């Protein structure tokens, strides 16, 4: 049974992202939150301790309650509807990558974006290679205020990347996707 409409797919094709709401049940959200908080070095009841907390991945993608947010919901099936059946690796377990509050009340747009799978000195991708590309599913397991999340989307930049790679080798980029993504486009927050 399809989860996405033709309009959903067209929006994704044009913009490079799709927002779907209410895909997880309350009990799934509660278990995922508990799994995350079990590994966060902060007091769940004291927001002051959340500033600069860690670690970035307090519960891996193989944790049953984290994995359930992807596989016991329509999320994975929707991703496959967008890229093709049996295209994605259902066993991949990259897991949550949290962004904690910085304590800075001033919001600012990121200077640039990046493409997953390209070498940087800290991401584990060997220099001179292109690693795996990811379909990112950002799941908010709690209420998030405007400009309060750790994910920025520049609608349409996937088309800029596709055009770039029509004329350049996949190995022509290292680290940041300079020349492809810029903050000149209005991001979706």
BAKE-476740 format. One line per field, with one value per atom (N, C-alpha, C, CB): atom name; chain; z, x, y. Coordinates in nm, 2 decimals. Glycine has a CB too. Layout:
site <- c(CA:...)
unit <- c(A:...)
pz <- c(Z:...)
px <- c(X:...)
py <- c(Y:...)
// end
This chain:
site <- c(N:CA:C:CB:N:CA:C:CB:N:CA:C:CB:N:CA:C:CB:N:CA:C:CB:N:CA:C:CB:N:CA:C:CB:N:CA:C:CB:N:CA:C:CB:N:CA:C:CB:N:CA:C:CB:N:CA:C:CB:N:CA:C:CB:N:CA:C:CB:N:CA:C:CB:N:CA:C:CB:N:CA:C:CB:N:CA:C:CB:N:CA:C:CB:N:CA:C:CB:N:CA:C:CB:N:CA:C:CB:N:CA:C:CB:N:CA:C:CB:N:CA:C:CB:N:CA:C:CB:N:CA:C:CB:N:CA:C:CB:N:CA:C:CB:N:CA:C:CB:N:CA:C:CB:N:CA:C:CB:N:CA:C:CB:N:CA:C:CB:N:CA:C:CB:N:CA:C:CB:N:CA:C:CB:N:CA:C:CB:N:CA:C:CB:N:CA:C:CB:N:CA:C:CB:N:CA:C:CB:N:CA:C:CB:N:CA:C:CB:N:CA:C:CB:N:CA:C:CB:N:CA:C:CB:N:CA:C:CB:N:CA:C:CB:N:CA:C:CB:N:CA:C:CB:N:CA:C:CB:N:CA:C:CB:N:CA:C:CB:N:CA:C:CB:N:CA:C:CB:N:CA:C:CB:N:CA:C:CB:N:CA:C:CB:N:CA:C:CB:N:CA:C:CB:N:CA:C:CB:N:CA:C:CB:N:CA:C:CB:N:CA:C:CB:N:CA:C:CB:N:CA:C:CB:N:CA:C:CB:N:CA:C:CB:N:CA:C:CB:N:CA:C:CB:N:CA:C:CB:N:CA:C:CB:N:CA:C:CB:N:CA:C:CB:N:CA:C:CB:N:CA:C:CB:N:CA:C:CB:N:CA:C:CB:N:CA:C:CB:N:CA:C:CB:N:CA:C:CB:N:CA:C:CB:N:CA:C:CB:N:CA:C:CB:N:CA:C:CB:N:CA:C:CB:N:CA:C:CB:N:CA:C:CB:N:CA:C:CB:N:CA:C:CB:N:CA:C:CB:N:CA:C:CB:N:CA:C:CB:N:CA:C:CB:N:CA:C:CB:N:CA:C:CB:N:CA:C:CB:N:CA:C:CB:N:CA:C:CB:N:CA:C:CB:N:CA:C:CB:N:CA:C:CB:N:CA:C:CB:N:CA:C:CB:N:CA:C:CB:N:CA:C:CB:N:CA:C:CB:N:CA:C:CB:N:CA:C:CB:N:CA:C:CB:N:CA:C:CB:N:CA:C:CB:N:CA:C:CB:N:CA:C:CB:N:CA:C:CB:N:CA:C:CB:N:CA:C:CB:N:CA:C:CB:N:CA:C:CB:N:CA:C:CB:N:CA:C:CB:N:CA:C:CB:N:CA:C:CB:N:CA:C:CB:N:CA:C:CB:N:CA:C:CB:N:CA:C:CB:N:CA:C:CB:N:CA:C:CB:N:CA:C:CB:N:CA:C:CB:N:CA:C:CB:N:CA:C:CB:N:CA:C:CB:N:CA:C:CB:N:CA:C:CB:N:CA:C:CB:N:CA:C:CB:N:CA:C:CB:N:CA:C:CB:N:CA:C:CB:N:CA:C:CB:N:CA:C:CB:N:CA:C:CB:N:CA:C:CB:N:CA:C:CB:N:CA:C:CB:N:CA:C:CB:N:CA:C:CB:N:CA:C:CB:N:CA:C:CB:N:CA:C:CB:N:CA:C:CB:N:CA:C:CB:N:CA:C:CB:N:CA:C:CB:N:CA:C:CB:N:CA:C:CB:N:CA:C:CB:N:CA:C:CB:N:CA:C:CB:N:CA:C:CB:N:CA:C:CB:N:CA:C:CB:N:CA:C:CB:N:CA:C:CB:N:CA:C:CB:N:CA:C:CB:N:CA:C:CB:N:CA:C:CB:N:CA:C:CB:N:CA:C:CB:N:CA:C:CB:N:CA:C:CB:N:CA:C:CB:N:CA:C:CB:N:CA:C:CB:N:CA:C:CB:N:CA:C:CB:N:CA:C:CB:N:CA:C:CB:N:CA:C:CB:N:CA:C:CB:N:CA:C:CB:N:CA:C:CB:N:CA:C:CB:N:CA:C:CB:N:CA:C:CB)
unit <- c(A:A:A:A:A:A:A:A:A:A:A:A:A:A:A:A:A:A:A:A:A:A:A:A:A:A:A:A:A:A:A:A:A:A:A:A:A:A:A:A:A:A:A:A:A:A:A:A:A:A:A:A:A:A:A:A:A:A:A:A:A:A:A:A:A:A:A:A:A:A:A:A:A:A:A:A:A:A:A:A:A:A:A:A:A:A:A:A:A:A:A:A:A:A:A:A:A:A:A:A:A:A:A:A:A:A:A:A:A:A:A:A:A:A:A:A:A:A:A:A:A:A:A:A:A:A:A:A:A:A:A:A:A:A:A:A:A:A:A:A:A:A:A:A:A:A:A:A:A:A:A:A:A:A:A:A:A:A:A:A:A:A:A:A:A:A:A:A:A:A:A:A:A:A:A:A:A:A:A:A:A:A:A:A:A:A:A:A:A:A:A:A:A:A:A:A:A:A:A:A:A:A:A:A:A:A:A:A:A:A:A:A:A:A:A:A:A:A:A:A:A:A:A:A:A:A:A:A:A:A:A:A:A:A:A:A:A:A:A:A:A:A:A:A:A:A:A:A:A:A:A:A:A:A:A:A:A:A:A:A:A:A:A:A:A:A:A:A:A:A:A:A:A:A:A:A:A:A:A:A:A:A:A:A:A:A:A:A:A:A:A:A:A:A:A:A:A:A:A:A:A:A:A:A:A:A:A:A:A:A:A:A:A:A:A:A:A:A:A:A:A:A:A:A:A:A:A:A:A:A:A:A:A:A:A:A:A:A:A:A:A:A:A:A:A:A:A:A:A:A:A:A:A:A:A:A:A:A:A:A:A:A:A:A:A:A:A:A:A:A:A:A:A:A:A:A:A:A:A:A:A:A:A:A:A:A:A:A:A:A:A:A:A:A:A:A:A:A:A:A:A:A:A:A:A:A:A:A:A:A:A:A:A:A:A:A:A:A:A:A:A:A:A:A:A:A:A:A:A:A:A:A:A:A:A:A:A:A:A:A:A:A:A:A:A:A:A:A:A:A:A:A:A:A:A:A:A:A:A:A:A:A:A:A:A:A:A:A:A:A:A:A:A:A:A:A:A:A:A:A:A:A:A:A:A:A:A:A:A:A:A:A:A:A:A:A:A:A:A:A:A:A:A:A:A:A:A:A:A:A:A:A:A:A:A:A:A:A:A:A:A:A:A:A:A:A:A:A:A:A:A:A:A:A:A:A:A:A:A:A:A:A:A:A:A:A:A:A:A:A:A:A:A:A:A:A:A:A:A:A:A:A:A:A:A:A:A:A:A:A:A:A:A:A:A:A:A:A:A:A:A:A:A:A:A:A:A:A:A:A:A:A:A:A:A:A:A:A:A:A:A:A:A:A:A:A:A:A:A:A:A:A:A:A:A:A:A:A:A:A:A:A:A:A:A:A:A:A:A:A:A:A:A:A:A:A:A:A:A:A:A:A:A:A:A:A:A:A:A:A:A:A:A:A:A:A:A:A:A:A:A:A:A:A:A:A:A:A:A:A:A:A:A:A:A:A:A:A:A:A:A:A:A:A:A:A:A:A:A:A:A:A:A:A:A:A:A:A:A:A:A:A:A:A:A:A:A:A:A:A:A:A:A:A:A:A:A:A:A:A:A:A:A:A:A:A:A:A:A:A:A:A:A:A:A:A:A:A:A:A:A:A:A:A:A:A:A:A:A:A:A:A:A:A:A:A)
pz <- c(0.00:0.00:0.00:0.12:-0.10:-0.10:0.02:-0.23:0.07:0.17:0.12:0.28:0.00:-0.06:-0.18:-0.09:-0.19:-0.31:-0.42:-0.27:-0.54:-0.65:-0.62:-0.78:-0.55:-0.51:-0.41:-0.44:-0.32:-0.23:-0.31:-0.13:-0.40:-0.48:-0.57:-0.57:-0.62:-0.71:-0.62:-0.78:-0.50:-0.41:-0.38:-0.28:-0.34:-0.31:-0.43:-0.27:-0.55:-0.67:-0.69:-0.79:-0.67:-0.69:-0.58:-0.71:-0.46:-0.34:-0.27:-0.25:-0.29:-0.22:-0.08:-0.22:-0.03:0.10:0.10:0.21:0.21:0.22:0.37:0.15:0.42:0.56:0.57:0.61:0.66:0.69:0.84:0.64:0.89:1.03:1.09:1.06:1.22:1.29:1.24:1.29:1.21:1.16:1.28:1.07:1.39:1.51:1.61:1.57:1.67:1.78:1.91:1.81:2.00:2.13:2.20:2.22:2.21:2.28:2.21:2.29:2.08:2.01:2.04:1.85:2.04:2.08:2.22:2.06:2.31:2.45:2.47:2.54:2.40:2.41:2.35:2.34:2.23:2.17:2.26:2.03:2.32:2.41:2.52:2.46:2.58:2.70:2.66:2.75:2.54:2.49:2.47:2.36:2.42:2.40:2.53:2.32:2.62:2.75:2.84:2.83:2.81:2.89:2.86:2.85:2.75:2.71:2.71:2.58:2.74:2.73:2.87:2.70:2.86:2.98:3.03:2.96:3.07:3.12:3.20:3.00:3.27:3.35:3.27:3.48:3.24:3.16:3.21:3.15:3.34:3.40:3.41:3.53:3.38:3.40:3.27:3.50:3.19:3.06:3.06:3.00:3.18:3.18:3.16:3.32:3.19:3.18:3.03:3.27:2.95:2.81:2.72:2.75:2.77:2.69:2.68:2.76:2.55:2.53:2.58:2.59:2.60:2.65:2.54:2.69:2.57:2.48:2.53:2.46:2.46:2.33:2.21:2.32:2.09:1.97:1.94:1.85:1.97:1.94:2.07:1.83:2.16:2.29:2.28:2.37:2.17:2.15:2.00:2.20:1.96:1.82:1.75:1.81:1.62:1.53:1.55:1.39:1.61:1.63:1.76:1.64:1.84:1.96:1.92:2.05:1.97:1.93:1.92:2.01:2.02:2.03:1.93:2.17:1.89:1.79:1.65:1.80:1.63:1.50:1.47:1.51:1.58:1.56:1.50:1.69:1.52:1.46:1.31:1.52:1.26:1.11:1.05:1.08:1.12:1.06:1.11:1.09:1.23:1.28:1.25:1.43:1.16:1.11:0.96:1.18:0.90:0.75:0.70:0.70:0.78:0.74:0.64:0.86:0.66:0.57:0.44:0.63:0.45:0.33:0.24:0.37:0.31:0.23:0.16:0.33:0.23:0.17:0.04:0.27:0.05:-0.06:-0.17:-0.02:-0.14:-0.25:-0.32:-0.18:-0.26:-0.32:-0.41:-0.22:-0.36:-0.43:-0.51:-0.34:-0.48:-0.55:-0.45:-0.65:-0.47:-0.38:-0.39:-0.42:-0.28:-0.26:-0.30:-0.35:-0.30:-0.32:-0.19:-0.39:-0.09:0.04:0.12:0.12:0.21:0.30:0.42:0.32:0.44:0.56:0.69:0.55:0.68:0.79:0.84:0.77:0.76:0.80:0.94:0.69:1.02:1.16:1.20:1.26:1.12:1.16:1.29:1.05:1.31:1.44:1.46:1.55:1.57:1.59:1.60:1.71:1.55:1.57:1.62:1.43:1.75:1.82:1.81:1.97:1.81:1.82:1.95:1.69:2.04:2.17:2.17:2.28:2.26:2.26:2.29:2.38:2.23:2.25:2.36:2.12:2.40:2.50:2.44:2.60:2.31:2.24:2.19:2.11:2.24:2.21:2.06:2.30:2.00:1.87:1.76:1.84:1.68:1.58:1.45:1.54:1.39:1.26:1.16:1.28:1.04:0.93:0.91:0.80:0.90:0.87:0.75:0.85:0.75:0.63:0.51:0.67:0.52:0.40:0.45:0.34:0.35:0.37:0.33:0.29:0.33:0.29:0.23:0.42:0.16:0.10:0.18:-0.05:0.23:0.30:0.21:0.35:0.26:0.19:0.14:0.07:0.16:0.12:0.23:0.05:0.20:0.30:0.38:0.24:0.51:0.59:0.69:0.66:0.75:0.85:0.96:0.90:0.99:1.11:1.09:1.20:0.96:0.94:0.91:0.83:0.90:0.87:0.73:0.95:0.63:0.49:0.44:0.41:0.39:0.34:0.23:0.29:0.24:0.15:0.01:0.18:-0.09:-0.23:-0.27:-0.25:-0.18:-0.20:-0.18:-0.12:-0.23:-0.20:-0.13:-0.33:-0.01:0.07:0.03:0.22:0.12:0.09:0.10:0.19:0.02:0.03:0.12:-0.11:0.19:0.28:0.24:0.42:0.28:0.28:0.42:0.22:0.45:0.59:0.63:0.61:0.75:0.81:0.94:0.83:0.94:1.07:1.14:1.04:1.26:1.34:1.47:1.37:1.49:1.61:1.71:1.59:1.82:1.92:2.03:1.98:2.01:2.11:2.03:2.22:2.10:2.04:2.01:2.12:1.90:1.86:1.82:1.75:1.89:1.85:1.72:1.97:1.66:1.53:1.55:1.49:1.46:1.46:1.58:1.47:1.64:1.76:1.72:1.86:1.60:1.56:1.51:1.46:1.48:1.44:1.29:1.52:1.21:1.07:0.98:1.05:0.88:0.78:0.65:0.79:0.57:0.43:0.34:0.42:0.23:0.13:0.01:0.09:0.00:-0.10:-0.24:-0.10:-0.32:-0.45:-0.47:-0.51:-0.37:-0.38:-0.44:-0.25:-0.42:-0.48:-0.63:-0.44:-0.69:-0.84:-0.87:-0.89:-0.79:-0.81:-0.81:-0.70:-0.71:-0.70:-0.82:-0.57:-0.86:-0.98:-1.10:-1.01:-1.12:-1.24:-1.23:-1.25:-1.11:-1.09:-1.13:-0.94:-1.08:-1.11:-1.25:-1.02:-1.33:-1.47:-1.54:-1.54:-1.49:-1.55:-1.47:-1.57:-1.35:-1.27:-1.21:-1.16:-1.18:-1.12:-0.98:-1.12:-0.93:-0.79:-0.70:-0.76:-0.74:-0.65:-0.66:-0.69:-0.73:-0.74:-0.61:-0.86:-0.53:-0.40:-0.29:-0.37:-0.19:-0.07:0.05:-0.07:0.14:0.26:0.22:0.32:0.24:0.22:0.07:0.28:0.04:-0.10:-0.15:-0.12:-0.16:-0.20:-0.35:-0.19:-0.38:-0.52:-0.54:-0.61:-0.45:-0.47:-0.38:-0.45:-0.25:-0.15:-0.10:-0.03:-0.09:-0.02:0.05:-0.13:0.14:0.22:0.15:0.35:0.02:-0.06:-0.09:-0.19:-0.08:-0.09:0.05:-0.16:0.05:0.18:0.23:0.16:0.35:0.40:0.47:0.50:0.48:0.55:0.69:0.48:0.80:0.93:1.00:1.01)
px <- c(0.08:0.00:0.09:-0.09:0.07:0.15:0.12:0.13:0.22:0.21:0.21:0.32:0.27:0.29:0.20:0.43:0.15:0.07:0.16:-0.03:0.10:0.18:0.23:0.10:0.15:0.18:0.30:0.07:0.31:0.42:0.55:0.40:0.54:0.66:0.70:0.63:0.61:0.65:0.71:0.52:0.66:0.72:0.86:0.63:0.88:1.02:1.11:1.01:1.07:1.15:1.19:1.08:1.10:1.12:1.21:0.99:1.19:1.25:1.36:1.14:1.36:1.46:1.43:1.59:1.31:1.27:1.12:1.32:1.07:0.93:0.90:0.88:0.80:0.76:0.63:0.74:0.64:0.52:0.51:0.54:0.39:0.37:0.29:0.29:0.31:0.23:0.25:0.09:0.38:0.41:0.44:0.53:0.47:0.50:0.39:0.64:0.37:0.27:0.33:0.22:0.25:0.31:0.40:0.19:0.36:0.44:0.58:0.37:0.59:0.71:0.80:0.69:0.74:0.81:0.86:0.72:0.78:0.82:0.94:0.71:0.94:1.05:1.18:1.01:1.16:1.28:1.34:1.24:1.26:1.31:1.38:1.19:1.32:1.39:1.52:1.30:1.53:1.66:1.76:1.64:1.72:1.81:1.86:1.75:1.76:1.80:1.88:1.67:1.87:1.96:2.10:1.92:2.14:2.28:2.32:2.31:2.23:2.27:2.33:2.15:2.44:2.51:2.45:2.66:2.32:2.25:2.13:2.21:2.07:1.96:1.83:1.96:1.76:1.64:1.54:1.56:1.54:1.45:1.50:1.40:1.63:1.69:1.75:1.80:1.68:1.72:1.86:1.62:1.89:2.02:2.14:2.04:2.12:2.22:2.23:2.20:2.14:2.14:2.24:2.00:2.27:2.37:2.50:2.38:2.54:2.67:2.68:2.78:2.57:2.57:2.62:2.43:2.62:2.67:2.63:2.83:2.66:2.74:2.64:2.80:2.70:2.63:2.53:2.72:2.57:2.49:2.48:2.55:2.38:2.36:2.30:2.28:2.24:2.18:2.20:2.03:2.26:2.29:2.16:2.39:2.17:2.06:2.02:2.09:2.11:2.07:1.99:2.20:1.98:1.90:1.75:1.90:1.69:1.55:1.45:1.50:1.45:1.36:1.39:1.35:1.51:1.55:1.52:1.70:1.56:1.54:1.39:1.59:1.30:1.16:1.10:1.09:1.17:1.12:1.13:1.19:1.21:1.23:1.15:1.38:1.16:1.11:0.97:1.21:0.93:0.80:0.70:0.80:0.73:0.65:0.65:0.70:0.58:0.59:0.71:0.47:0.80:0.92:1.01:1.00:1.05:1.14:1.06:1.19:0.94:0.86:0.84:0.72:0.82:0.81:0.94:0.77:1.05:1.18:1.20:1.30:1.16:1.17:1.08:1.14:0.96:0.87:0.94:0.74:1.02:1.09:1.21:1.13:1.28:1.41:1.40:1.52:1.30:1.28:1.29:1.39:1.21:1.21:1.34:1.10:1.39:1.51:1.64:1.51:1.63:1.74:1.82:1.70:1.74:1.80:1.85:1.70:1.94:1.99:1.91:2.15:1.82:1.74:1.82:1.63:1.94:2.02:2.11:2.10:2.12:2.21:2.16:2.21:2.25:2.22:2.30:2.24:2.29:2.37:2.33:2.37:2.20:2.16:2.15:2.24:2.09:2.07:2.20:1.98:2.20:2.31:2.24:2.38:2.25:2.19:2.27:2.16:2.20:2.26:2.20:2.23:2.29:2.24:2.24:2.34:2.16:2.16:2.30:2.07:2.33:2.47:2.47:2.51:2.36:2.35:2.35:2.47:2.37:2.36:2.22:2.46:2.16:2.03:2.01:1.97:2.12:2.11:2.12:2.23:2.01:2.01:2.08:1.87:2.16:2.22:2.21:2.36:2.20:2.19:2.33:2.15:2.34:2.47:2.53:2.46:2.67:2.74:2.73:2.88:2.72:2.72:2.67:2.86:2.63:2.59:2.70:2.46:2.67:2.76:2.69:2.84:2.76:2.71:2.76:2.75:2.67:2.72:2.80:2.60:2.90:2.97:3.11:2.90:3.13:3.26:3.36:3.23:3.48:3.59:3.59:3.72:3.60:3.64:3.74:3.51:3.82:3.92:3.86:4.00:3.73:3.67:3.56:3.62:3.52:3.40:3.42:3.31:3.55:3.58:3.58:3.48:3.54:3.54:3.69:3.44:3.75:3.89:3.90:3.94:4.01:4.03:4.05:4.16:3.99:4.00:3.89:4.13:3.80:3.69:3.56:3.70:3.45:3.32:3.25:3.24:3.20:3.13:2.99:3.14:2.91:2.77:2.69:2.71:2.59:2.49:2.38:2.44:2.32:2.21:2.08:2.25:1.98:1.84:1.83:1.73:1.82:1.81:1.66:1.87:1.63:1.50:1.52:1.43:1.47:1.48:1.35:1.51:1.36:1.24:1.25:1.23:1.16:1.15:1.07:1.10:1.12:1.05:1.00:1.14:1.00:0.94:0.91:1.04:0.84:0.80:0.93:0.71:0.94:1.06:1.02:1.14:1.07:1.04:1.10:1.08:1.04:1.09:1.24:1.01:1.32:1.47:1.53:1.50:1.47:1.52:1.57:1.41:1.58:1.62:1.76:1.52:1.81:1.95:1.96:2.02:1.87:1.87:1.82:1.78:1.89:1.86:1.85:1.96:1.75:1.72:1.73:1.59:1.80:1.80:1.72:1.95:1.59:1.51:1.57:1.37:1.58:1.62:1.77:1.59:1.85:2.00:2.04:2.07:1.95:1.98:1.99:1.87:1.91:1.92:2.05:1.80:2.10:2.23:2.34:2.26:2.33:2.43:2.42:2.40:2.30:2.29:2.35:2.14:2.33:2.38:2.54:2.33:2.59:2.73:2.79:2.77:2.73:2.79:2.77:2.73:2.69:2.68:2.81:2.56:2.88:3.00:3.12:2.98:3.12:3.23:3.24:3.24:3.35:3.37:3.31:3.52:3.27:3.22:3.34:3.16:3.46:3.57:3.62:3.69:3.55:3.60:3.57:3.53:3.49:3.46:3.53:3.30:3.57:3.63:3.57:3.79:3.51:3.45:3.33:3.55:3.33:3.22:3.18:3.24:3.06:3.01:3.02:2.87:3.14:3.15:3.10:3.30:3.03:2.99:2.85:3.09:2.81:2.68:2.58:2.69:2.61:2.52:2.57:2.51:2.48:2.52:2.40:2.57:2.42:2.31:2.24:2.36:2.26:2.19:2.05:2.26:2.02:1.88:1.82:1.88:1.69:1.62:1.61:1.48:1.66:1.65:1.51:1.76:1.48:1.36:1.41:1.28:1.36:1.40:1.28:1.45)
py <- c(-0.12:0.00:0.12:0.00:0.21:0.34:0.43:0.41:0.50:0.59:0.74:0.57:0.75:0.89:0.91:0.91:1.03:1.07:1.11:1.18:1.12:1.18:1.32:1.18:1.39:1.53:1.53:1.60:1.43:1.42:1.39:1.30:1.30:1.26:1.38:1.14:1.45:1.57:1.68:1.62:1.70:1.80:1.76:1.81:1.63:1.58:1.60:1.43:1.57:1.58:1.73:1.53:1.82:1.96:2.02:2.04:1.98:2.05:1.98:2.08:1.84:1.76:1.73:1.84:1.75:1.71:1.70:1.82:1.63:1.61:1.61:1.48:1.68:1.68:1.60:1.83:1.50:1.42:1.42:1.27:1.44:1.45:1.33:1.58:1.31:1.21:1.07:1.24:1.03:0.90:0.80:0.91:0.85:0.77:0.78:0.81:0.66:0.66:0.72:0.51:0.76:0.82:0.72:0.86:0.59:0.50:0.48:0.36:0.49:0.48:0.60:0.47:0.72:0.84:0.83:0.97:0.79:0.78:0.68:0.73:0.57:0.47:0.53:0.34:0.60:0.65:0.76:0.71:0.85:0.95:0.89:1.04:0.78:0.72:0.66:0.61:0.60:0.54:0.65:0.47:0.77:0.88:0.93:0.99:0.96:1.02:0.93:1.06:0.80:0.70:0.72:0.56:0.79:0.81:0.95:0.75:1.04:1.19:1.23:1.27:1.30:1.35:1.48:1.36:1.47:1.59:1.54:1.69:1.63:1.60:1.63:1.69:1.53:1.54:1.65:1.41:1.67:1.77:1.91:1.71:1.93:2.06:2.11:2.05:2.19:2.24:2.31:2.33:2.37:2.44:2.34:2.50:2.21:2.11:2.06:1.99:2.10:2.05:2.13:2.07:2.25:2.34:2.27:2.48:2.24:2.18:2.04:2.26:1.97:1.83:1.74:1.79:1.61:1.51:1.38:1.52:1.27:1.27:1.29:1.13:1.31:1.34:1.22:1.36:1.10:0.98:0.90:0.89:0.94:0.87:0.73:0.96:0.70:0.57:0.54:0.56:0.43:0.40:0.35:0.29:0.35:0.31:0.17:0.34:0.09:-0.05:-0.07:-0.14:0.03:0.02:-0.01:0.15:-0.11:-0.15:-0.03:-0.26:0.05:0.16:0.27:0.22:0.29:0.38:0.32:0.42:0.20:0.13:0.13:-0.01:0.12:0.11:0.24:0.08:0.35:0.48:0.48:0.60:0.39:0.38:0.26:0.37:0.15:0.03:-0.02:-0.08:0.03:0.00:0.11:-0.04:0.19:0.31:0.31:0.45:0.40:0.41:0.48:0.48:0.52:0.60:0.53:0.64:0.41:0.34:0.31:0.21:0.27:0.24:0.37:0.18:0.48:0.61:0.64:0.72:0.62:0.65:0.56:0.63:0.43:0.34:0.39:0.20:0.44:0.49:0.61:0.54:0.68:0.80:0.75:0.89:0.65:0.62:0.48:0.61:0.41:0.28:0.16:0.26:0.06:-0.06:-0.13:-0.15:-0.18:-0.25:-0.17:-0.38:-0.04:0.04:0.08:0.17:0.09:0.13:0.01:0.21:0.03:-0.08:-0.08:-0.06:-0.17:-0.17:-0.21:-0.27:-0.26:-0.29:-0.18:-0.41:-0.08:0.04:0.09:0.15:0.12:0.17:0.29:0.06:0.40:0.52:0.58:0.62:0.58:0.63:0.78:0.58:0.82:0.96:1.04:0.98:1.16:1.26:1.38:1.28:1.40:1.51:1.64:1.47:1.75:1.88:1.94:1.97:1.97:2.03:2.18:1.98:2.24:2.38:2.44:2.43:2.55:2.61:2.71:2.67:2.76:2.86:3.00:2.85:3.01:3.13:3.16:3.13:3.27:3.30:3.35:3.40:3.39:3.45:3.33:3.55:3.32:3.22:3.27:3.18:3.19:3.23:3.12:3.28:3.15:3.05:2.99:3.12:2.86:2.80:2.86:2.64:2.87:2.93:2.85:2.96:2.72:2.63:2.49:2.62:2.42:2.28:2.18:2.25:2.06:1.95:1.84:1.90:1.76:1.63:1.52:1.62:1.43:1.31:1.22:1.23:1.15:1.06:1.11:1.01:1.24:1.30:1.31:1.43:1.30:1.31:1.45:1.29:1.44:1.55:1.49:1.62:1.57:1.51:1.44:1.62:1.45:1.39:1.30:1.50:1.27:1.19:1.04:1.24:1.00:0.86:0.81:0.78:0.90:0.87:0.89:0.96:0.78:0.80:0.90:0.66:0.98:1.09:1.03:1.17:1.09:1.04:0.94:0.98:0.92:0.82:0.89:0.70:0.83:0.88:0.77:0.92:0.79:0.69:0.68:0.73:0.63:0.61:0.74:0.51:0.75:0.86:0.81:0.91:0.90:0.87:0.93:0.91:0.87:0.93:0.97:0.83:1.09:1.14:1.15:1.27:1.09:1.10:1.17:0.96:1.30:1.37:1.36:1.53:1.30:1.27:1.35:1.12:1.44:1.51:1.44:1.66:1.40:1.32:1.41:1.21:1.54:1.63:1.76:1.66:1.85:1.98:2.06:2.06:2.12:2.20:2.34:2.13:2.44:2.58:2.62:2.67:2.72:2.77:2.81:2.90:2.76:2.78:2.71:2.93:2.61:2.54:2.41:2.53:2.37:2.23:2.23:2.17:2.12:2.10:2.06:2.01:2.10:2.05:2.17:1.93:2.20:2.30:2.25:2.42:2.29:2.24:2.37:2.17:2.35:2.45:2.39:2.50:2.43:2.36:2.38:2.42:2.27:2.28:2.26:2.40:2.26:2.24:2.10:2.27:2.01:1.87:1.88:1.77:1.98:2.00:2.06:2.09:2.16:2.22:2.11:2.33:2.02:1.91:1.82:1.83:1.78:1.69:1.76:1.66:1.89:1.96:1.97:2.10:1.99:1.99:1.86:2.02:1.74:1.61:1.57:1.51:1.63:1.60:1.65:1.67:1.75:1.80:1.78:1.95:1.72:1.70:1.56:1.80:1.51:1.38:1.38:1.34:1.27:1.26:1.29:1.12:1.27:1.29:1.43:1.20:1.52:1.66:1.74:1.73:1.69:1.76:1.69:1.76:1.77:1.72:1.80:1.73:1.73:1.80:1.88:1.89:2.01:2.10:2.11:2.24:2.12:2.12:2.27:2.06:2.32:2.46:2.47:2.51:2.57:2.59:2.52:2.54:2.43:2.37:2.42:2.21:2.42:2.48:2.61:2.38:2.70:2.83:2.88:2.94:2.97:3.03:3.14:3.07:3.15:3.25:3.21:3.28:3.08:3.03:3.03:2.89:3.06:3.07:2.92:3.13:2.90:2.76:2.74:2.73:2.61:2.57:2.53:2.46:2.59:2.55:2.49:2.67)
// end
